């Protein structure tokens, strides 16, 4: 039993360290590329790019708004708004165009009832509930695992939902980026060279979701190992 526990803990901390380093590297790469590509000018601001992409896809019921913060850009299907951070909204460069087009990619997914997006949206209420309580349930479950293992099992089940959400998010984000890059070039907003830069910027952003999904999976496996080791 002790051997299994030590091995599980060791593997978890090794994985945690690797993921922490990967997360830092991906964040640094994302910041560097967006800063670099913010210096490559384009004729349209992020707001104009978003409005044009929505029009070109026949979407007339989605508004483009400006929100505070850095890289706080997101599409809100509940009120049908593409929300762009101030830099993206106001500036005319490759980075702003890439982000704006990516968020509009989600709006196009919504309009087309893209299956992975529908699944992610369906999981949001459950994951919101799970995220609020799962940490406390898992901690409590570890403390009383030998006398009341059901609590840890419940925590693992809730955490598994957040892990599922992380992996469902991957195809949604990748597909939105693909739509964005294809539209940017086809519409003439970017040429061959600037399209390649936009693609690199969005790939950097996608890596953050990959790291998050792997991190969630690693943590889930750790808690499963804890439960198994206490049962043996």
N, C-alpha and C positions, 0 to 999 in steps of 0.2 A: 504493500500500500504506500509506504513512504517513498519507495523508489519511483512509483508512478507519479506521485505528487511532485517530487523534486524535478523529474523529467518534464512534466507538464509546465511547471513554473519556469524552468530554465528556457524551454522552447518559447514560452509566452514572452519573456523578457528579451530574448534575442530577437523575436519577431517585432516586438514593440520598438526596440532600438532601430532596427532596419527601417521600419515604417516611419518612425520619427525623422530619420535622416532623409528618407525619400520624400516625405511631406515637405520638409524644409527646402530640399533641392527643387522640387516641383514649384513651390511658391516663389522661390527666388527666380526660377526660369520664367514663370508667368509674369512677374513684375518687370523683369528685364526686357522681355519681348514687347510687352505693352508700352513700356516707356520708349523703347527704340522705335516701334512702329507708330507711336504717337507723333513722331517727327517726320513721317512720310505723308505729305499732304494729299488730299483728295478734294474734288470740287463740292461734295455734299457733306453736310454735318450728319452726325448720327441720327438726329431727329428726321432730317430729310431722307436719309437712307431707309429708315424704318417706315416712314409714310409711303415711300415709293414701293418698297417691297410688299407692303400690305395691299396697295392699289393693284400692283401687278398680279397679285394672287386673288384678286376679286374680293378682298376682305374690307368691308366698309364699316363694320360695327366695333372695331377695336381702336382705342385711342392711344396715342403716344404721349406719355407724361414724363416729367423730370422729377427724380428723387435725390435726396441728399446721400452723400457717402461715396466711397471709392469702390468700384466694381460691385455695386449693389444692384446691378441691372437684373431684372427678372420679368417674366411674363406671368400675369395673374389671370388665370382662366375664370375666376369667380366674378370679377368685374370687367373682364375683357380689356385689359390695359397692358401695353408694353411699357414698362417702367425703366427709364434709362438714367444712370447716374449723371451728375452735372457735366463731368468732362466728356462723356460719351454723347450726351444730348446736344451740347453746344459746339463741340469741336469737329473739324473736318479733316480726318486722317484715317489711315488704314486700321488702326486699333479701334477707333470709334465705329467705323463702318462694320468691322467684323463682329463686334459685340452687338450692335443694333440689329444686324441681319440675323445673328444667332437667336436673339430673343424673338424676332419675328418668325423665325423658323418654328418656334413653339406655337405661335399663333396659327401658323399654317397647319401644323400637326393637329391642333384643336379643331380647326375648321374641317379637316379631313377625317376626324375621329380616328387618329392614329392609335392603334391598339396598345402599344406600350405606354403611351401617355395616359390613356384611359385607365389602364391598370394602376399606374402611379397615382393618379388623382383619386382613385377608389381607395388606395391604401393610406392616403394622407390623414383622414380622421383617426384611423386605428393607430398609425405611427405617432401621431401627435399625443394620443393618450399614453401609448407605450413609453415614449421618450420622457414623459413627465414623471413616471413612477418606476421605470425599470431599474434605475441605479439603486434606489433604496430597496427594492425587492431583491435584487441580486446580492447586495451587501447583507441584508437580513437573512437571505437564504443560505449564504456561506456560513454565517454565525450559528445557524440552527440546523445545518444540513444533516447532522447525524441523528437528530431527534425528529426533525420535520422536513425531510427532503423535498416534499411537494412544493414548498415555497421557492426553492431554487429552480425546480422544474418549471414553475410558472414564470419566473424571471427569465429563464433561458428561452421559453416560448415567446415571450414579449420581445426579447432582444433579437430573436430570429426574424421577427417581423421587420425590425429596423434594418437588419442585414439584407433581407429580401428587397426592401425599398431601395437600398443602396445599389443593388445589382440591377433592379428594374430601371433605375435612373440612368444607367450607362447607355443603353441603346437610345433612350430618349435624347440625351445630350449629344451623342455622336450623330444621330440622324438630323438634329437641328443644325449642327455645324455643317454637315454635308449639304443640306438645303441652302444654308447661308452662302457657302463658298460657290456652289453652282450658280446661284442667283446673282451674286456679285459679278461674276464674269459674264454670264449671259446677258445681264442688263446693261453691261458697259460701265458700271460704276467703278470697277477695277479692270486693269489690263492684265496681261499674263504675269508680269513681274509682281504687281501689287496683290494679285489674287493668291500667289504663292505665299506672300507675307501674311495675308489674312488667314490662310490655312494653317500656317505655323502658329499663329497667335491662338487660334481656336484649339489646335492640338494640345498646346500647353495648358489651356483651361481644362480640357478633357482629362488630362493626367491627374488632376486633383480629384476627380470623381473616381478614377481607378484606384488611387491610393486610399481614399475613404472606404471604398467597398472592400478592399483587401484587409484594411485595418479592422473593419467591422466583422469580417469573417474570422480573422485571427482571434479576436476577442471572444466571439461566440464559441470557437473551438476550445479556448482556454476554460470557459465556464463549464462546458460539457466534460472536459477532462477532470475538473474539480469534482463534479457530481459523480463521475465514474469512480474516481479514486476513493471517495468517501464510502462508496457502496461495497468496494472490494474488501 
